[in-house]
Amino acid sequence: MATTPSLTPFTERSNDITKNIDIANAEQIFDLIHTANNETFHGNSDDPICNGILNKICIEQCALVAETIVKNIFTNPNGKIVLSGCGTSGRIGFMVTRAFNKILNNLSLPKYYEYLLAGDDRSLFISQEAKEDEWNVGSSELASLAKSYSRVIYFGITCGLSAPYVAGQLDYCLHNDKFIPVLLGFNPVELARKHTLHGLGKCFYDIAVEMKNSHIINPVLGAEPITGSSRMKGGTATKIILETIFIAAHLKAGHIPSNLSTKTYPEIVQYFFENIYYKAYQQYPVYKNQTISLIQSCGDSLIKKTPNKEDGHIYYVANGTFGVLGLIDASECPPTFGTDYNTIRGFLYNAYDALCNIEGDLEAKFGDLYAISWNRFELLFSSLNQCDTVILLISESDNLEYTKRVINEVKKLPCTMFGIIKEMSGNKPLIDLFDNCIEILNPKNLLSSSEILNVTGIDFYEEIILKWILNTITTGAHILQGKILENYMIDVQPTNFKLYNRLLEIVMRFSGASVEKCTNAIISAIYQDDDPTPYLSNDVTIHVSRAIGAKKVVAIAILIASRNLTVSIANKYLEDNPVIRNAISSYK
C-alpha cells in the first residue's frame, strides 16, 4: 500500500492543479505550471500547513538570519558564509554565491561567500546522485573548507529535509561552536526523512529536531507542478530566500547605500518578497505567447526525427548570468526526465572564466560532456538539423559583435532559433536579428525604491523570470514527449536512495500492486531479468549502482506489476506506445 498523503512529505506529493498535465497542450502546460507556482508565495488556502514564503513566520526567520549574518560575519575579518546542497539545491547555492561575490567585488568588499556541492563541480552539469547519500563526505568537506575560518554561518539546503550529505554537515555544525547552522527546506520538521544513516546512528529528522534552538527556514510551498521535481518551486524559493536574506544583511550593514536600509530586517525581507519577486510572478504572463512557442518547438525537437533518423536537440547559447541559468536548466533534465546528456546542452561565453566555479576548466579534466564554450557550440554547426532548437540567452552586451556573428551563422542553418534577451542599452540590434525573441523588460518603471535596484535587484527580478521560462520550456517539452504520467516523472532513474523510494511509490500508485510485487517489478526492470529472485538480497545501493544509465525503469516496472508482462514484452510495448498513460490504458 502506498504511503498515505499525510505521511508523504509535501515535496513528494502530487499537485491537484497539474494532475492532468500529461495530456495538456503547450498553452495549457504554461497556465497549469504558472498557477501552481503561485503556491510558492501564498501556499494553498485548502491546507493551513501549506503557507508559502509570504507568511509572517518565514519572513521573521529570514530577517533573524540576516541580522545574525551582520552581527557574526560582517564584523569578523575571518568569518564566512557557506552554502551547501545537492542537485538543484547545490546549484542554486553556487549561483547565489557567484552573484554575491561578484557584487561584493564590484563594491571593493571582501568575498564572504563559499559553496559546497555534493559531487563537487561536476554536479553543476551532471548529477552525482550517489554522492548525495554520503553523510560522512559532507561533514569532511565542510570541515576542510571551514578549517581556516573562525566563524561560519552554514546554510544546509535540502528541499525535502532529506539529503544525507547535508545531514552530515548539520550534525558536524551542531558539535562545533564556530558554526551557526541554518537549515533551509520546504517540509515541516516532522516530515523530514527518518531513514537512519549508517555509521551516524541518526536520521535527518533527529538532526532537525536537535536544531530546534538553531535556525530553520522551512515554509511549505505545496506539491511541485511535476511531482518531486524540486528544481521548480523548491529551486525558485531557495533562490528567492537566499538572495533576500543576503540583500537585507548587506543593506543593514551599510554595504549598499539605499533608502531601504532605514527599514527593519522584516520590512526589507517583506519588501523584496512582494516588490521584486512576487511582482515578477505577476508580470511573467506577459511572456506567455513566446514561451508557448518555445515549448512547442522544444517538444518537437525531442519528439521528431529527421528523414535520416537523426534526433533533435535543444541548445542554450548564452552569456552572463542568463547563461548560468541555462547551464543549470540543461543539467537538470537528465536526472529529472531520463534525457541523454547530449540532447539538451548549454554553452557559456568565456566558458569557465565566466562561470567562476572553484575547480575551473572541467572539460580539461573530465572531457566533452563538460565542454561549455561558444567555440564548442560552433563545432556543432555542421550537424545542426531541422529538428534542433537553438535558444540564445543574452544578459550582457560586452560581446555584441561576436554574438551578432553567431546569430547570423545560425540563421543560415536548418534549425529553429529563438532569443531571450535582457532589456539593456544596445540590445536592439540583437533583437532585430531574431524572428522570435523574448525581451525580459527592465522593472524600474514597475518598482519603487529603485536606488537598490541599480546594484542588485534588477538582475534578480529578471533572473527569476528567466528561470520560470526555462523550467517551463524544458518541462513542457518533456511532457509533450510523453515523459510524464499524470504529473509524475516516469523516466526518472533510481540513482540514489531518495529516487529509489520515489520510484517505488510511483509504481505502487499506478499499478495498484503490493509493495512486494512492485519491488520485484522494479528489480526485474533494473536488471532486465524476469526472475528477480537472485537480486532480492542485494542492498539498495547495489540496485542504485546497477540502475545508472537504465532506461524506462518506472514504465517497465508499472507494466510488469499491473499487467504481468515479461521484461521483453514490456520493452516492446513501450517502443510502440511511448506515452505511458496510453500504454497502460490501451494494453488489454
N, C-alpha and C positions, 0 to 999 in steps of 0.2 A: 504494500500500500504506500502511495506517495506521501511525502511529508505534508502535514496539514498546513494551510496558509498561515495560521497564527504562529507556527514554529519556523516557518520559512523566512529567512532574512528578507527585508524589503528589497535589497539589491538583487535578489534572485527570484523575485515574484514576477508574475505575468501582469502586464498593464492592460486593464479592461479597454482603455481607449484604442489600443492598437491590435486587439485580438484577431482582427481580420485583415491585417496589413499585408499578409502574403498574397491576397487576391486583389489588392488595390492597384490602380494605375498611378502614373507619376504624380499627377496633381493631388490625388488622394493621399499618397505617401507623404508629400510635403505637408499637407494640412494635419494629418494624424500625428506626425512627429512634432510639429510646431505646437499643437495642442498639448501633447504630453509634456513638452519642455516647460510649459507654464508651471508645472508642479515643482520645478527647481526653485522657483521663487515663492509660490504660495501654497505648496503642498496640495493635499486632497481634502476638500471640505467634508467628505464622507468618512474620513478616518482622522480623528484628532491627533494621533501619533505622527501622521504624515504632515509636517508643518512647514517644510521649505526653509530657505535661508532667510526670508524676511520676517522671521519670528523673533520676539524680544530676547529669548534665551540665546539664540545663535549670535545675534548682534552683540549682546553683552559678553559672550565668550570670546568673540573675535576682538572686541575692544580691550578686554583684560589681557589677552596675549600681546596685542600691540603695545600696551603700556609696559608689560613685562620686558619686552624687547628693548624699549627705550631705557629702562632702569638697569638692565643687566648686561646688555651688549653694547649699546652705543656709548656707554660711559666706561667701557672696558677695552683698552687697546689690544687685549688678547682674547676678545670674545668672538664667537662665530655663530651663525645660523645655518643649520644643516637640514636640508630637505631630502627625505628618503622614501622610496616606494618601489613597487614592482609594476611592470607593464605600463598601462596608461598613467597610473599614479606617479611612477618614477619619471616618465617622460614629461608630464606636466611640471613636476618638481624641477627637472632640468631646465625647462623652458622659462620658468619663473626665476630661477637662479640666474640664467643668462640675461634676462631682461633687466633685473635689478642691479646686477653688477655693471651692466652697460650704462644704466642711468647714473650710478654712483661714480663710475669712471668719468663720465661727462661733467659731473659736478666736482671732480677732483677730491672725491671722498674715498675712504677705504672700501674694498670689496668685502662685504660682510658675509656673503652667501657661498655655500658649498652644496653639492648634491651627491647623493649615493643612489645607485640604480642596481637592482638585482640583476646579475649577469653582466655588469659593467656597461661600457658604452655600446657594445654590440646590441644591447637591448633597445637602443634608440631606433634600430632598424629591424632587427629580427628578435622576436621574443625568445627569452631563455627561461621558459616556464619552470623547468626543473629547479633552477636556482632559487625561485621564489619560495620553495619548500624548505630551504636550508637556513634554519634559525641561527645556527652557530656561525655560518658565514656572515650573516647580517651583523651579529654582535661583534665579530672580529674586525670586520671592515669599518664599523663605526669607531671602535677602539683605536684602530690605526689612524683614521682620519683625525680624530679629536685629540690625539696624544700631546700635540704641541699647543693646545688652547687651554686657557684657564677657566673659561665659562662658555657653555654651549647650550643654545636653545635648539632642541631637536624636534623636527616635525616628522612623525611617523604617519605616512599617508597610505591608507588602505580602505577603499570604498566600502568593503564588506566587513570591516573589522575581522580580518581573516588571515592575512598574509604572514606565514611563519618568519620570513625574512625580517619583516617589521617587528613581529613579536619578540624576536631575539634582541633587537636593538632597544625596544622599550624596556624589556627586562633589565638589560645592561644599564640603561639610564637610571632606573629605579634604585640601583645599588651603587650609584656613583654620584656623589654630591655635586660635582661640577656641571651636571646636566640638569636642564629643565625640560622635561619631555612634554610634547603636545601630540595628542592622538587626534587625527583628522579622518573621519569616515562618515558613513551615511546609514548606519543601522543603530537602533538602541543597543546599549551595552548588553542587555540580556539576550540579544540575538547574535552576539559575537560567536565566532567558531569555538566549539567545545571539544574538538579533536585534540587529545593530548599529544604534545610534541615529544618525540622520542629523544631522550637524553636531557631534556629540560625539565620534564616531570610536571609540566603545567600546560594549559591550553591558552588560546588568545583571550578567552573570557576571563580566566583567572588573572591575567595581566591587566586587562581593562578594569577589573574590579579593584586591583591594587592601586590603580591610578585615580581613585576617587578624590584624592586630595591634590591631584595634578590638573592639567588642562586637557579636557576632552571637548572637541568641537564635532558634534555629530547630528546635525539637522537631518531629518528623514525626508527624502525627496520623492518617495514613492517608487514604484517599479519603473525600470528603464523602458523606453519605447520598444526596444528589442531585448527580450528577457536576458538579464545577466550581462548586457553589453555596457559595462561601466565607462567605456570611452565616451558615452553620450552625456547623460545628465551628471553622472559622477565626475567625469573629467571636466565638464563645464563648471560645476560647483567648486571643484578643487581649485581651478584657475581663479575663479572669482574671489573665493575666500582668501587664498594666499595673497593675491595681489592687493586686496583691500586691507588686510592686516598690515602689510608692509608699507603701503602708501600712508596709512594712518600713523604708523610709527615714525616714518621719515618726516611727515608733516609736523607732528608734535615735537620732534627733536630739532626742528628748525632747519633741516637739510634742504627742504624745498619751500621757498617762500610762497605763501598763499594766504588769502583771507580765510581759508578754511581752517587754518591752524588755530584759530581762536575758538573753534568748536570743541566740544568734549570728544573723547575717544568714541563713545557710542554714536554720537551725532555724525562723526566723519564716516564711520562704518555704514551707518544707515544711508547717508548721502550717496556713497558710491554704489551700494547695492541698488538703490532706487533710481539715481540720476545718471549713472553710467550704464550699468548692466541691464537693469530692467527696461530702461528706455531703448537700449539696443534690441532687446527682445521685442518690444513694441514696434520698432522700425523694421525689423527683419522681413516681414511680408512684402516690403517694397521690392525685394529681390525675388519674389515668388516665381514670376513667369520665366526669368532666365534660369533659375535653379531647376525648374521643371524640365526645361530643355536639356540641361546638363544631366539630370537623372536619366532621361530617355536616351541620350547619346551614349552615356557611360554604360547603361544597361545593354544597349545594342552591342557595345564593344565586348561585353562579357558573354553575350548570347550568340552572336553571329560569327560566321567564319567566311573567309574569302573564298572565291572559286577554287583556289589551290589548297583549301582546307587549313589556312593559316588562322590562328587565334587573334582576337583583338586585344588591345592593351589600353590602359589609362596612364598617362604620364603627366605629372606635375612638374613644370619647369618654372623655377621661381627664384626670387631674391629676397633678402631681408627676413624679417620675422614671418612674413607670409610663407616664405619658403620652409621655415622650420615647422610651421603648422602643416604644410603639405607633406613633408617627410614623415611627420608623426601620423597623419591620417593614413598614408600609404602603408606604414609599418603595422598598423593595427588590423588591416584586412586579412592577412593570412591566418592569424590565430582566431579571429572572430568568425570568418566565413570559409576557412579552408582554402583560400585563394593561393595560387602559386606566387612565389615571391617576385617573379619577373612580370606578373600580369599588371600590377599597379606599383609604379615606382615614382620616386621624387628625385629631382635634381636641383641643386642649390648653387647659385652664382658664387664663385670663390670657395665653394665646397667647404672643407673643414676649417679653413681660415675664417669663414663667416659663421660656421656652426659654433665654434668656441667650446667644444667638448674637451674633457680632461685628457683623453687618450690621443687626440689629434687624428691623423690620417688613418682611418680604419681600413681603407682599400689596400694600402700598402701592407697591412698586417694580415688581413683576412680575405682579400680577393674581391671579385667582381660584384658580388651582392652588396658590397659596401661602397660601390662607385657612385658618387653623387654629383660630380662636376658637370657643368654645361657641356664641356668638351666630350664627355662620355655620352651625353644625350645626342650630340651631333653625329656621333658614330652610328646612331640608330637610324639616321635619315634614310639610308638606302633600303631599310627594311620596313619603314612605316607604310601601312596599308589602309584601305578604306574602312576597316573595322576599328582602327585606332582613334582614340580621343586624346588630344594634347591640350592641357589647360595651363596657360601662363598665369602665374600668381606674382604680381608686381607691387611691392610696397616701398621701393626705393628707386630714385631716378639717377643714381650715380653711374650706371652702366647703360645709359639711354641708347647710344648708337649701336652697341653690341646687341642689346635687346631688340631693337628695330631690325637688325640684320637677321637675327634668328627667327623672328616672326615672319619676315618676308620669305625666308627659305622654307619654313614650314608651310606657308600658304601655297607653295608650288607643289606640295606633296599631296597624296590622295587621302590623307587623314582628315578628321574633323578637328577644328581648332576653336577654342574659347579663350577669353581673357577675363581675369578677375583682378582689378587694379584699384589701388588705394587712391582716393582723391588727393592730389598734391600738385604743386606747381610743376608744369612741364609735362604732365601726363597726357594732354590732349593728342599730341602726335601719335602716341601709342594707341590710344582708344580708337582713333580713326583708322588704324590698320586692321581692326577686327570687324568681322561681320556680326559676331556675337560677343558682347562684352558686358560684364557687371562692373560698375564703378561704385565701390563702397564709399559712401559720402561722408565727408568731414562733419562731425556732430556739433561743431561750435555753435551753430545757429539754433541747436536744439537744447543746449545746456547752459546753465548759469555757472558762475564761479569759474570762468574759463581760464583764469590765470594758471591754475594747477594743470589744466589740460595741455598747456604749452610744453610741459615736461613729460607727463606720463599718460594721463587718462585717455587721450585721443587714440593712442596705439592700442590700449586695452579694449576700448569700445569697438574699434574696427576688427581687432583680432577675434573677439568673441563672436561677432557676426560671421567672420570667415570660418571659424570653427563650426558653427551651425551649418553653414553652406556645405563645407566639405564633408562633414559627417552625414548630412542628408543625401548628398550626391552618391557617396560610396555605399551607404546603407541601402538607399533606394535602388541602385544598380544591382546589388546582390539580391534584393527582393524580387526584382524583375527576372533575375536569372533563376529563381527558384531555390534560393539558399535558406529560406525561412519557412517554417511551418507554424501557422497562426502567427505568433510573434516570438517564436523560439528559433535560435540558431541551431540548425540541424546538420551542419557540416563542420562543427567545431571539433577539434582534435583533443582527446583527453590527455593533454601533455603535462598536467600536474594534478595533485590530489583534488584541488577545488574543481577543476574542469571534469575530472573523472566522476565526481559526485553529481555535478550538474548533468552530465550525460546520462547517468543512471536515472535521475529524476525525469528527464525528458522521455526516455524510453518507456518508463513506467506510465507516464501520463498518456502517451499516445498509443500504447499497445494494450493498456488495461491489464497487463500480466503481473505476476507476482515478482517480488524482489529477486527470488532465486532464478526464475525464468529469464528475467531481464538481464541479470548479471551474466548468466550463461550466454545469452544472445550477444551481449557486448563483447565477451571474451571470444566467442566464435567470430565476430566481425573483426576484432583486432588481429587475431591470429589466422584468419581466413581458414578456419577448420570447423567442420560441422560438429565435431566432438570436443566440447570444452574441457572435458574431464582432466586431461594431462596438465592443464594450466591453472586449475582452480586453487591449488595450494600456493601459487606464486603470490608474492607481496604485490600490493597495488603499484609500488614503484617500478616493478618489472613490467606490469601491464602498460604503465605510462611510457616507459622507455620503448617498448615494442610499438606503441601507437604513433610514435613520431613519424610523420610522413604518410600515415594511413589515410585513405580516402573514404568518405561517406560512412564512417563508422556508425553514426547515430541512425542514419536512414536504413542501413543494412540491418542493424540490431532491431529497429522497430518492425521491419518486415518479418524478420525471423521470429520475434516474440509474438507478434499479432497474427501472423499467417502461417507459422510453422514451416517456413521455406528453408531450403538449403542455402548455404552461402552463395554458391554459384548462381542459383536461380534468382536470389535477391539482387545480386550484382547485375545480372542480365536485365531484370525488370527495371532497375533504376537507369540503366543505359537507355532504355526505350521510353521511360517516363521520368525525366529529370526533376520535375516539380513534385516534391514528396507528397503533398496533400493529394494530388491527383493519383500518384502511385498507390497510396494506401486505399483511397476510396474506390478506385477502379479495379483493384485486384479482387477476383472472385475465387 
